[in-house]
Amino acid sequence: MLPLRILVLANQTSSGSRLASRLRQAGCQEVFVATESVQALAFLEQTGAVDITLCDLPVESADAQALLQIMSRSGLTGSIISRTLSIDMLSVMAQLISTLGNSSKPLQPGTSQLLLAKHLNQPVNELGLLPVAPATEEEVRRALAGHQLHTYFQPKFNLQTGEVYSVEALARWHHPFKGVLPPSMFMPVIERCGLLDELLFLQLEQCLRLQHKAIKQGGDLNVALNLHAGQLVKPELTSRIQSILMAHDLPGSGLTFELTETGLLEEPVISLESLVRLRMMGCSLSIDDFGAGFSSLQRLCQLPFNEIKLDGEFVRGLENDPRRRAVISSTLALGEALGMSVVVEGIETEDQRKVLLELGCKQGQGYLCARPMSAASLLNWLELHRGFTTSC
């Protein structure tokens, strides 16, 4: 099954159901049908955004145009493809499925844009993507002010049971015209312009609202946020985090902060003080992309981490590479000796999961479990597919 969410807009339920059936048979994971604009918007607001909206309505109608404009501007759909722009939309969907048929990853950025380009006869570059200019500082600041930056969540799961015990918060830009943009399109600007704290506190508010909703559904949900080493030098960081937690009446134990090793010791005294304060608040600390740099072991000795996230590069080709298995086994043993949990990133296949279980790995993250999704989609997904767990 391809991890795609597709909304079919059709004049009649029967025609929409037939198209949805063919898409499911072709391997699309989630396909939904709506015959009215009100019904479509209500569905999207309740369950979250979809990757593709397949419009089988006459696009010249005022109702269809208004609906598609609202969906595009609100970020409720990654791309909109109209059947009226092509002789046979199903052939395009077949091409999409063929493109992704050997991959367990979700729709990659630009793939849906390529489909639109083919329908609109727009030029594409050598990578097969519509040319997208890098975001400017003004655009990013406007996106922050206009609440266009949304938090998506990817589960961390128990490899044995499949249960979710935590989720990682990831930033996505719901651009009013370009669709959902990945972090690579805006994070360099945010870092360069000193907007990391603004993004962090925005994400923190969204994460804590998610936790409240999770509690109402009957489960505790730890949320992991990415923290840049440069943010640790600001003494007001931890007090601001504590104030936000108090305002939401939630404990720090529900948060994990993930930090890559790059730059962690540039300001050792101030950084260490901030990390200790976070731990004293009950927050967990995770060293992200472990093994990707040259000084990971030094970081483990000097800083108060209690989780290791092993870089996903070690999982690729795991089944036939004894050296990668040795690295993973050694990291698991290191984590156990230090009293730290180990999360393996980049798990995409069932074979990888089985090998990791044989090596003694218990916790993982990757597309095998789920792709990043909005808060509404995550809560719906947890209720329908996995459920909550408070233990690993």
N, C-alpha and C positions, 0 to 999 in steps of 0.2 A: 504494500500500500504506500502510495506517495503522500507525504505529509503536506498536502495542499488543502486549503479551505476555499471552496468555490461557491459563490451564490449565483443561482440561475434566475434571471428575471424573465418571465414569460407571460404572454397574454392569457393563456389558459393553463390550468393545473395539469391537464393531461399531457400537453406538449412539453411543459417544463419537467414533468416527472419522467417522460421518455428520455429527454436529454440527460437528466440527472442519472438515470439508470445506466445509460451508456458510459457516462463519465466514471461511475463507480466500477462498472465492469472493466473499464480500461485501467483501473488502479488508483483513482483519486480517493483520498482518505475520507474527506468530509465534503458532501455536496448538499446544498440547501436550495429550496425552491420558494419563490415569492411571486405573486401575481399583481400586487398593488404596492405603490410606493410607501404607503403608511406601514404596511405589513413588513416590507423590507427594512425600513429604518428601525422599526420596533425590534425586529430580530437582531440587527447588528448592534444596537445599543444594549441589548440584553446579553448577547453571547460574545461580543467582541468583533474585531475586524476580520475580514477575509483577505486571502491573497489575491484572488481574481473575482471580478464580477462579470459574468457572461450575460450580456444583455440581448435577449431575443425579442425585445420590444422595438417598435418603429422609433428610431431616435429622433425623427422629426417632430414627434408629439411633444407638446409643452410639458406634460407630466413626466415623461421620460427624461427630458433635458433637465428639468428642475431636480429630479431625483439624482441623476448622475453628477450634477454639479455639487449638490449637498454632500454626497458620498465622497467625492474627490477632495473637497475642501476640508472635510472633517477627519480625513485619514482613516475612514472606515473600510476602505478597500485599497489593496496595493496597486491594482491596475484594473481598468475597465476595457473590455473588449466587446464590441458590438457586432452581432451577427450580420447586420445590414451592411457592414463594411467589407464583407467577403462573400464569395460564392458559397463557400462551405466552411463554417466555423469548426465543424467537427474535425476536419482535416488538420486545422491549426492546433486543436487540442491534442490530436493524435501525435503531432510533431512535438508538442511540449512534453507529452508523456514519454515519447521515444527519447527525447533529450535527457530526461531525468530517470529513465527506466532502470539504469544500473547504479543509481545513487540513492542512499537513504537520507540525504540532506534535503532541507526544505528548498523552496524556490530561491535561487540565488539572486542577489541584487542585479538588476539589469535584464534578467531573462524575460520577465513580463514586459519590460520596456521594448525588448527586441520584438516580441509578438506585436505590440502596438505599432512599432515602426513598419513592420511588414504590411500591416493593414492600412496604414496611413501613407505608405510609400515615402516615408521619411528616410534620409540617409543614416547609415550606421557606420561606426568606425571599425577598425580592424579587429577589435575585440568583440564585435557583435553587440555593442551597447549604444544606446542613444548618447550623444555627447552631453556630458553634464559638467558644467563649470564648477570649480571648487567654491565652496561657500565663503562668503566674505564676512568680516566681523559684523558689519551692519545687519546682514541677514541672520546671523546666529543670535545676535542680541534681540532682534525682532522676534525670532522664534521663541526665545526664552520668555520674553514679555508677553507673547501671544499664546503661551501654553501649548506650543506645538511639539515640545520635547516630551515624549511619553516614556514610561518605564515598562519594559517587557521583562518577563520572568522565565528562566529556564530551570527546571527541577534538578536537584541532586537526589539520587535515588539509591536505595538498598539493592545491590546486585542480586541478592538471594531472593528477596520477596517482591521487588519492584516498587515497594512503597516509597513515597516521597517524604523526606525529613527536612528539606531545606530548598530554597530557590535562590538563584543568583539574579540580581537586578541588572538589567542592561538597557542602555539608552537607545531610543529610536526617534528619528525626526519625522513627524507626520507633516510632510511638506504639502501646502495647499495645491500645488500643481505637479510636483514630481513624484508624489506617492510617498511611501515609507522609505526613508533613507537610513543606511547603516552608519555606525559611529565613525567609520573612516571618512565620511563626508563632512563631519563637523567637529569631531573631537580635537584634531590638531588646532583648530581655531580657538576652541574653548581653552585648551592648555596655554596657547600663546597669549591669549588676551586676559588671562587671570580669572576665568569664569568657572573654574573647577568647583569652588565652594558653592556657588549659586546652583550649579547642577546637582551637587551632592545633597544639599538641603531640599531641593525640589524632589529628588528621588526618595529621600528619607521620608518626606511627608506622604508620598504615594505608597511607599512600602508599609508604613504604619497603618494607613487606611486599609491596605490589603490584609494586614494582620487582624484588624478588628473584624473584618468580614469573614476571615477564616475561623476566628473564634466563634462567630455566630453559626458557622456551619459545623462546629463541633470539633475543631482541631487547632492545635498550635502549629505555627509555621515560622521557622527561622528564615530570615532573609539576609542574603549576603550582598554587600555593596562594595564596589571597587573604590579604593582610596589611593590617591597619588602620594608618593613619598613627600613631595614638596608641600603638601597640605599639613603635614605633621609639624612643621616649624611654626605654625600659628598657634599661640597659646590659647586663643579663644575657641579653637575648634571643638575641643572636648566639652567645654561648658555649653556651647551652643547645641551640641548633640544631646547632652543631658537635659537641657531645657525643653527640647522638642519631645523627648521621651516622656518627660513629666507632663507636658501639655496633653499628650495622648494617653496618659496613665498606663504606659506599657514599660516592661522591664528591659534593661540593656541585654539580658540573656537571649532575647529574641533576635539579636543582630550579630552578624559576622562581617568583619571588614577584611577584604582581600587586598593585599598589597604585593606588587611585583618587587623583586629584589633590587631593581635598578634605582640607585640614588638613595637607598634606605639609610646609609651611614654617612651621607654628606653633612648632616647636622646631627651627630649622634646623641648629644645630650638632650636637646629639645625634642628630637624624634622619639627617643626612648621614654621621656617623661609623658609624651602624648599617648604612646602605646600602653604604658603602664596605667594611665588614667582610664583608658578604654577598657582594659582588663578589669580594673577595680569596679567599673560600672557594670560588669557582668558580660560585656561583649566578648565574642570570640575573635581571634586574629588568625588569618590564613595567609601563608606565603604562596602567592599565585605563580603559575608557570614554573614550578620548581624543576630545576635541572636545565633550564634554558640559558642560564648565565654561568658565571665562573666562580661565584662566591656564595652559593646557596648555603653550604654547611656553616660558613662563618656567620651568616645571618641567623641561622637556627641557634647557634651558641650565644649570640649577643642580644637577641630581641625576643620578647615574650610571646611568640606564636604558639598556638595550640592546634593548628591544622596545616597540613601540607597538601597543596593541589599539584599533582604531578602533571607536567605539560603533556598535552595530547599527542605530541610528536612521538612519544614512546609507545603509543598504542598502535600506530600505523604499521602494518606488517608484523604485528605481534605474533601471529599464529606460526610464522615460519622463520622467526628471528630469535635465536637463543640469547643473543646479547640484550635485546630489548626486554626479554623476560627476566634476565638477570638484574637489569637496572630496576625493574618494577619490584622484584622480590627484595632487593636490597633496600629500596625506599620504604617498603612495607615494614621490614625489620627495623629500620631506623626509626620510623614513626612509633612503632611499638615500644622500642627501648626508651624513647624520649617522652612517652606518654602522650603522643600526638596522633590524631586521626589522619588518615590519608585518603584523599579523594582523587580518583583518576579521571582526567578529562578526555574528551574526544572519543567516547565509546559510540560506535556507529553500527556495529553488527552483533548478531547473536553469538557468533564464533568468538569474537573478542570478549564478550561477557563471560563465556564459559571458561576461556583460558584464564581470565582474571580471577574468577572464582577458584580455579584450581591453584592459583598462586597465593590465595588467601586474602584477596582484595574484597572489601565489603561495600565500599561506597564509590559511586561514580557519577559522571555527568556526561551527557552527549545526546545526539539525535536518536539513538536507539530508544531512549526513554521519551523524550519530547523535545520539540524545538522551542525557542523563545516565543512567548505569547503575552498578550495583554493581561491585565489583572482579571478582567471579567472572564476572559477565555480560560485563564488558569483555574479559577475557582470552579467553573463549569467542568473543566477537564478533570480536576481532582475528584469532584463529586461523582462523575460518570465512570471514570476509568481506574483510578488508583486509590484514592482515599488518603487520609492523613496518617502519619505516624509520628510519635514524639521521641522515638528512639531510632538508632541506626541498625 
